[in-house]
Amino acid sequence: MSQGTSVCVTAPRMVRAAGFNPLRRVWHMYMAWRTRRQLIELPDHLLSDIGLREWDREAEISRRFWDLPRSWR
């Protein structure tokens, strides 16, 4: 580089956002995957106790591990 020339490298907006932590994101993906696997094994009477129907269970377990709830993002 010649004298007087500087390079400005900025991080993507998501990285610059306050509180962004890539390890936390990976942890949330793991927890979503684990919770969905546990939902598969939940008996029907417990499923109704938490206010879910069979259709709700099927919809949730068909989601990909990176498809996180909005409150986790």
Backbone as a ProteinNet text record, in pm:
[ID]
protein_1_A
[PRIMARY]
MSQGTSVCVTAPRMVRAAGFNPLRRVWHMYMAWRTRRQLIELPDHLLSDIGLREWDREAEISRRFWDLPRSWR
[TERTIARY]
83.5	0	87.7	37.6	112.4	80.3	167.3	149.7	23.7	-54.4	-176	-299.2	-282	-395.4	-433.8	-558.7	-603.6	-716.8	-728.5	-833.9	-932.4	-1056.5	-1160.5	-1239.5	-1226.1	-1299	-1405	-1528.8	-1637	-1703.1	-1750.5	-1820.1	-1963	-2022.2	-2163	-2248.6	-2362.4	-2449.8	-2488.1	-2513.8	-2554.9	-2444.1	-2320.3	-2208.7	-2191.2	-2213.6	-2198	-2311.4	-2423.5	-2538.6	-2501.8	-2555.5	-2525.3	-2569	-2478.2	-2512.3	-2503.2	-2459.8	-2448.7	-2338	-2370.1	-2273.4	-2293.9	-2200.6	-2217.4	-2232.5	-2162.5	-2175.2	-2313.8	-2372.4	-2509.3	-2605.6	-2583.1	-2669.5	-2661	-2539.9	-2521.7	-2589.2	-2575.4	-2639.8	-2792.2	-2848	-2992.5	-3037.1	-2956.9	-2990.4	-2989.8	-2890.3	-2883.9	-3004.4	-3039.5	-3152.7	-3284.9	-3299.5	-3420.4	-3428	-3315.8	-3312.4	-3346.9	-3286.2	-3308.3	-3453.5	-3509.1	-3646.8	-3743.6	-3717.5	-3805.1	-3795.3	-3677.6	-3664.2	-3741.8	-3740.5	-3815.6	-3965.8	-4007.7	-4148.7	-4202.9	-4118.4	-4158.9	-4203	-4131.3	-4156	-4262.4	-4314.6	-4411.1	-4544.7	-4596.2	-4726	-4839.6	-4945.4	-5057.2	-5121.7	-5134.1	-5199	-5114	-4981.5	-4895.5	-4894.7	-4909.1	-4917.3	-5038.7	-5152.1	-5272.1	-5256.9	-5178.4	-5154.7	-5083.6	-4998.5	-4927.8	-4998.6	-5119.1	-5201.9	-5168.2	-5107.5	-5074.6	-5159	-5183.8	-5252.8	-5149.1	-5189.2	-5099.2	-5048.1	-5135.7	-5096.6	-4986.1	-4998.8	-4896.2	-4761.7	-4767	-4643	-4577.4	-4655.9	-4601.1	-4540.7	-4606.5	-4555.2	-4422.3	-4412.1	-4289.5	-4172.9	-4196.9	-4085.5	-4039.6	-4121.1	-4078.6	-3989	-3977.3	-3891.1	-3743.8	-3660.2	-3515.8	-3453.3	-3337	-3273.7	-3234.6	-3210.2	-3172.4	-3294.7	-3413.7	-3537.9	-3578	-3524	-3541.9	-3666.4	-3725.3	-3836.2	-3787.6	-3874.4	-3835.7	-3778.2	-3830.9	-3782.7	-3638.9	-3585.4	-3448.1	-3348	-3393.4	-3302.8	-3242.9
-117.6	0	123.7	220.9	346.5	426.4	517.8	599.1	684.3	690.9	772.2	694.1	569.3	487.7	397.1	398.1	310.5	222.1	110.9	16.7	13	32.3	29.2	-99.7	-187.2	-313.6	-308.6	-324.7	-322.5	-458.8	-492.9	-620	-605	-715.7	-710.3	-653.8	-598.4	-533.4	-626.5	-753.6	-846.5	-865.7	-867.2	-885.8	-761.2	-646.3	-522.4	-499.4	-566.4	-545.3	-577.7	-502.3	-520.7	-659.9	-729.6	-858.8	-976.7	-959.1	-1073.5	-1165.2	-1292.7	-1391.4	-1518.4	-1552.1	-1669.5	-1799.2	-1810.7	-1933.3	-1945.8	-1833.7	-1835.8	-1882.3	-1837.3	-1877.6	-2028.9	-2083.3	-2228.6	-2302	-2250.4	-2312	-2313.1	-2203.5	-2197.7	-2297.2	-2314.3	-2413.3	-2553.8	-2583	-2713.4	-2734.5	-2633.9	-2646.5	-2663.2	-2595.9	-2611.9	-2754.8	-2806.7	-2944.2	-3042.4	-3023.5	-3114	-3109.7	-2990.7	-2975.7	-3040.3	-3025.1	-3086.7	-3238.1	-3291.7	-3437.3	-3487.4	-3410.2	-3448.6	-3440	-3346.6	-3331.2	-3453.3	-3518.4	-3639.6	-3748	-3759.7	-3867	-3832.7	-3711.2	-3668.4	-3740.1	-3806.8	-3874.8	-3775.1	-3824.1	-3737.5	-3666.3	-3733.1	-3667.5	-3551.7	-3561	-3449.5	-3339.7	-3380.1	-3282.7	-3192.3	-3251.7	-3170.5	-3085.2	-3131.9	-3053.4	-2921.5	-2919.9	-2796.3	-2717.1	-2763.9	-2688.5	-2707.5	-2820.2	-2847.9	-2962.6	-2958.9	-3067.9	-3147	-3260.3	-3343.5	-3263.9	-3184.7	-3103.8	-3005.5	-2944.3	-2850.5	-2920.1	-3041.7	-3118	-3146.6	-3193.9	-3224.9	-3101.5	-2988.4	-2864.1	-2825.1	-2840.2	-2800.2	-2895	-3024.3	-3117.3	-3120.6	-3067.6	-3065.3	-2945	-2852.3	-2735.2	-2776.1	-2705.5	-2730	-2674.3	-2725	-2682.2	-2535.2	-2478.9	-2338.1	-2246.1	-2303.4	-2226	-2202.4	-2094.8	-2066.1	-1981.4	-1996.9	-1906.8	-1762.2	-1670.4	-1528.9	-1478.6	-1528.1	-1480.8	-1524.2	-1621.1	-1667.9	-1596.6	-1518.5	-1455.7	-1329.9
0	0	0	-64.8	-65.1	59.4	87.8	207.4	194	301.7	299.8	257.7	217.6	177.5	294.1	327.3	435.4	385.2	447.6	411.9	527.7	495.1	598.3	581	676.8	673.5	781.8	741.1	839.8	844.7	959.4	977.7	926.9	887.2	846.7	959.7	922.7	1019	1133.7	1103.7	1207.3	1311.1	1266.7	1358.3	1444.7	1387.2	1461.9	1559.5	1538.5	1626.6	1770.3	1859.1	2001.3	2045.7	2108.6	2165.1	2070.7	1947.7	1856.6	1904	1913.5	1957.8	1875.4	1786.8	1700.9	1780.3	1892.3	1972.3	2032.8	2071	2122.5	2013.9	1892.3	1780	1758.5	1762.6	1747.1	1862.3	1983.8	2100.8	2084.5	2036	2014.8	1908.3	1803.9	1701.2	1759.2	1842.3	1906.7	1997.4	2076.6	2167.9	2092.3	1979.3	1898.3	1845.2	1796.6	1746.6	1858.6	1976	2089.2	2138	2148.1	2193	2094.9	1967.3	1866.3	1869.3	1897.8	1911.5	2033.6	2141.6	2261.3	2237	2155.4	2123.5	2050.2	1972.5	1900.6	1998.1	2109.7	2205.2	2309.7	2307.3	2407.9	2388.7	2492.9	2482	2454.8	2392.9	2354.1	2472.5	2586.8	2700.8	2753.6	2743.3	2784	2678.6	2554.6	2446.2	2466.9	2502.7	2526.5	2651.8	2749.2	2871	2841.6	2740.9	2707.4	2597.5	2561.5	2467.6	2321.7	2287.1	2147.5	2093.9	1965	1896.3	1816.8	1767.2	1686.6	1565.9	1507.2	1391.7	1430.2	1548.9	1595.9	1612.9	1667	1686.1	1552.1	1456.3	1323.6	1257.4	1272.4	1213	1276.4	1407.4	1478.3	1447.4	1447.4	1426	1280.6	1189.6	1049.4	1018.3	1113.1	1093.1	1100	1028.6	1029.3	1156.3	1193.4	1317.7	1315.8	1199.3	1191.5	1190.9	1182.4	1183.5	1329.6	1385.9	1528.8	1553.2	1671.5	1708.1	1709.7	1676.6	1671.8	1803.7	1914.3	2044.4	2073.1	1999.1	2019.8	1932	1835.7	1740.4	1795
[MASK]
+++++++++++++++++++++++++++++++++++++++++++++++++++++++++++++++++++++++++

